[in-house]
Amino acid sequence: MSEQRTPAGLSEVAELDLKPALEAVLMVVDEPATEENLAKVLQRPRRAVADALRELADEYATQGRGFELRLVAGGWRYYTRPAYAAAVEGFVLDGQQARLTQAALETLAVVAYRQPVSRSRVSAVRGVNCDGVMRTLLQRGLVEEAGTEPETGAILYRTTNYFLERMGLRGLDELPELAPFLPEADAVEGESQEGVPSFDPDAIDSDDAQDDAERTTT
């Protein structure tokens, strides 16, 4: 009969220093980790784990660290210390409050008035490749995917609730009457099929290439 062996990785876990091991695991959790689960993962008694967690929490508080270890919803997780909320807010919002380029504003306007609309249709209306600008708008949370176009399978885009919030609108029906000034997408695409834009696909949007160096308010 073959000898049953414990996987090397598991045997090594039990030999690790408990506090550093807890810190390493808690750095990657997506939700508060229970003492039972941590004890199972680290192969230690629950009481030893519970004591180590409380000692770590006290140490962080005594040292005045920028983070703290809290017992929340039956589990333990790292949180930033409230005293440093302003620093965290500044980091999280950095870029989110950055003003959009003229190219981004034009692209956002096309999406707002033609939604749901594909990326190539937006490019056709603007007459220039807008892939980079669309990525920026997606990252800013101003537009989002809205399914695919049945005829071509192209991804459709629409504005988000965050867009309405930033614009101070209760709904899309409050958008200014600017649609008559935009060319009809069907008319534009009468000269080129979906997915085969009439513009140079290698063209670079000069406003987008400025890398937001020159910005205009949203």
RABEL-V450109 format. One record per run of one state. SS is the DSSP state (A for helix, B for strand, O for the rest). FROM is the first residue (numbers start at 0). LEN is the number of residues. If there is no record, write none. Layout:
SS,FROM,LEN  SS,FROM,LEN
This chain:
O,0,7  A,7,6  O,13,4  A,17,9  O,26,6  B,32,1  O,33,1  A,34,8  O,42,3  A,45,18  O,63,3  B,66,6  O,72,2  B,74,6  O,80,1  A,81,12  O,93,8  A,101,13  O,114,2  B,116,2  A,118,8  O,126,4  A,130,9  O,139,3  B,142,6  O,148,6  B,154,5  O,159,1  A,160,7  O,167,4  A,171,3  O,174,4  A,178,3  O,181,3  A,184,4  O,188,17  A,205,4  O,209,9
